[in-house]
Amino acid sequence: MKIVSLLPSATEIVCALGLEKDLVAITHECDFPPSISHLPVITASRISHETMTSSEIDHAVRSQLDGHGSIYDLDTELLERLGPDLLLTQELCDVCAVSYKQVEKAARMYVADSTVVSLEPNTIDGIFETIKTVGDLTEVPEKAAEVIEILRSRLDRVKKRSHNECHPTVFMLEWLEPPFAPGHWVPEQVEIAGGHCLLGETGQRSETTTFKAILESNPEVMALIPCGYYVSDILRQLEQQEFPVDWQQIEAVKTENVWALDATKYFSRPGPRVVDGVEILAKILHPKIFGQPEPHEAVRIERKMLRFSN
């Protein structure tokens, strides 16, 4: 079976199922596992995370989508040449990947015999169901069941060990400006890790919030997980980002319990590594039980690293 993955999470799922050899093309954002780096890239972004601020990216995305355009390009010539049997895509978010309508139209025009499957998880159970779906489509249901069982056991282990601990309040900042409150599976990750998620609800979309609402929620712990960002991206953005001066009164800021985490690896993508994200959060929330996070897992943001303005 020839598989084209139009989602980094789908690429990770396919590889977790032992089907890396069946992948014939991936997206420009697919970077895990490293062994897939040689594969043809079939998408491109019109927006550069590397050169724009959070506010500029937000404006560019809204401008494109409000005009019913797309922020991604799909290489239809490559698609036709590859002639895939299976196209894995999504309808959840036009910001996250090539839109479903764009893929469906391209499939009709260039690879009419291909099966186009939209993966739509909103919760951790939904992610596991997605793994099962891909396993069924690729005729490896037993492997999918094995992967899911291992992931569930890891979550259960974290949940049991943190269950009787005091659960600190946690705010997961999914975008810097405008600020976004967490949605989908992220609040669930926090709860399993032994925290109480503020301003977000499992299974619901991530929504814009306000700096004032975050201040009033007064989280004990704050995690910076701008969608699609690595820690290095966050640190670069913080050099330009200004927060309200009264944010200095937030408990997490006062106690320097603000953390930058790789959103791309552990929170933005609905794939197996969301479980890694839970385990890293557990280290931040309950270091006496789980140990301190490793430097490659999370970076503590000292107060002096944050800029404040009136």
N, C-alpha and C positions, 0 to 999 in steps of 0.2 A: 504494500500500500504506500502511495506517495502522499505525504502530508505537508501542507503549507500551513504554518502557524502565523496568524495575524495578531497574536497576543503573547507577550512575554510569559504570562502565567500558563498559557496553553503549552508553550515550548517546555516549560519546567515540568508540567504534568506528563507530557509525552516522554520526556527523558526519564522521569521517575518510574515510568511504566516499562522502561527498557527498550523504547522504540526510537531511540535517537537515530538509528540507521535509516529509518523511514522518513525522516524530515528532509525535505528538498528545498525549503526556503523559510526564512524567518523575518522578523521585523528589525528595524534599525535599533530598537531598544532591547532586543533579546541578548542577554549577556551571561546567562547561567543555564546549564553548567558551561564553564569555559571551553569545553571541547566542541561546542557548536559554532565557534567563532569563524570557522572556515565556510560556513554555509552562505548561499546567496541571500542578499537582503532585498526584500520585495517592497518595503515601505520607506518613506522619508517624511520628516517633519518640516513644516514651514516656519516653525518657531524655535528659537535657540534659547535653551535654558542657560547656556554658558555665558551669554552676553547681555541678558535682560534681567531687570529686577522683577520681584514677585508681582508688583503692581503693573509693570509693563506687560508681563506675560498674561496676567488676568485680562487686561484691556485688549490685547491682541486676540486672545481666545474668544472673548465675548464678541468682538467685532466680526470675526470670521463666522462664528456659529449663528449670531443674530442675522447675518446676511445669508444664512442657510448654506454656507460653504463648509469646507472641511479644513482642518489644520494638518491633514496628512495626505500624501500622495501614494497611490498604489501603482506599481510597475506592471501594467497590464500586458505588455509585450513579454516580460519574463513569465508571467502567469500562464499565458497561452503556450509558451515554449515548454514549460514544465509539465503541463497537463496533469495537475494533481487529482488524486481520487477523493481527497478530503481537505476541506478548508475549515479551519477553526477560527471563529471570530466572536463578536459580542455585540449586544445592543444596549448594554448598561450605560455606557458613557461615551459620547462623541469626543470628549477631551482625552480619553485614555487610549484610544486606538481608532483605526479606520472604521468609519461608520458601517453598520450592517447593510444599509441601503446601497452604499457604494460597493461593498463586496458582492452583494446579491446581483446587482446590475452587471458588474464585471464578470461574474461567474456565468450569467446567462449569455453574455456576448462572446466570451473567450474560452470557457471550459464548461460547456453545457452538461457534460456527463458527471461533473464533480458534485459531491455532496457538501453542502454548506451547513455548518452546525454552529448555532449561537450558544455560547456559554454564559449563563446569567446568574452567578451566585451572589447572594446578598448577605449570607451568614456563613459561619464556619461549616455548619451542616451542609449548606449549599455548595461550598467548595468541595466537600467530600463527595457530594452527589455528582459534581462535575467530573471528578476523578473517575467515578464509577461509569459515567456516561462515555468518557473518552476510552475507558477500558473496554466497554461493550462495543463501541464503534470499531475499535481496532482488534477486537477478538482476543483480548487478554483480560477477561473479567477476574480471573483468579489473582493475577498480579495486582490489579486495582484493589481488590478486597484486602490483600496483604498490606499494601501501602496505607490504606485507610485505617486498618487495625493498628498499625504501628503509630500513626499520627494521633489517633484517639487515645492510645495508651500513654503517650507523652503528655497530652493535655490532662488526662485524668491524674497523672502523677503530680503535676503542678497544682491542680485544683485541690487535691487532698492535702498536700503539704502546706498550702497557704490558707486553708479553710478556716482554721481557728484563730488566725492572726487578725489584728486590727487592720481594716481595709482603708488605706488613705485615699483621699479624694484626688482624682487625676484629671487633668485636661490634656487632650491630645490635639495639638494645633496642626491641622491638615493643610493650611496655607498661611503664609505670613501676612500678606496684604492684598485684598481684604482678608481678615482672619476667617478661617473655616472651622466649624465644629465637626467632630468625627461622626461618621456614619458607617453603614454596611456592617462589616465584621469587626471593626476596630473597637467599639465599646465592649463587645464580647471578649476580645483579646484582653482588655483591661480587667474585666470581671474575673476571668479564669485565672489571671496572674495574681489576683488578690487585691484588686483596687476597686474604687467606686468611680465610674466614668461620669464626668460632668458634661452637660450641654450636648449630649449625643445619645442616640438610641439605636440599638442593634437592628439591622435589617432596613433601616431608613437611609435616605440619601444624605450625604454630607451637605451641610448648609452653611451659608455665610452667617457669621455672628458679628458681634461688635467687641472692640477692646474693653468697653465698659462692662458688657455682660461677663466677660472673662474675669475682669477685676472683681466684680461682685460675687462671682462663684468662688473666688479665693482658693484655688487648688493648692493642695499640699505638695503635689508633684506636677510638673509640666513637661510634656514630651513634645519636641518639635519634629513633626513628621510631614513636611510639605510633600504633597503627592508627586511621586516621580523623582524625588531628590535623594542623593546620597549625602552622607555627613559632610563631605567636602563642599558640596553645593550649599548646604545650610550655613556652614561657617563663612563662606564667601558672601552669601546674602546678608548675614548679620552685620557685616562691615558697613552696609548701606542702610539697613532697616532701622527705623526709629519706632520705639514703643512709647505710649503715654507715660509721662513722668510719674503718675500715681501708680503705675505698675510696680514701682519699687516697694509698694506695700503688700503685694501679693505674697502669701506665705512661701510659695515655691521659690520666688525670686529672693526673698529675705534669707532663706536657708540654703540658697544655692542648690536647690533640688530641681534644676532645669536641665534637661538632657536633649542632645541631638542624636537621633537614630536614623539608620538607613531605611527611609520609607520605601524606597524602590525594592529592597530585598525582602523586607519583613512585614510591610503594612499595606502598600498600595496594590500589590499583585495578589489576586485570589488564587494562590497556589500553595503547594506544600510548605513553603517557608513561613507562612503565617504562624505556624507552630513554633518556629524559631523565635518569631517576634514575641509570642507569649512568654517563652522561656527567658528572653532578655528582659522583658518588663518585670518578670518575677524577681530577677536579680536586683533591679532598681528599687522595687517596692519592698522587698524582703531580703536584703543582703545577708542578714544573719542566718537565714535558712538556705538560700540558694547561692550565696557568695556574691562578690562584686562583679559587675559586668566587665568583660575584657575590653581593652581600648578599641578593638576593631568592631565591637558590638554597640557601644554607646559612648558618647563623650559628654562629660559634665560641662555645662555652660556656666562659667563663673559670672558673678554680677558685673565685673568690669568688662566683660565681653558684650554686654548689652548696651545699646544706645537709647537714651530717653530724651524726650522733648516735651515742651509744654503744649 
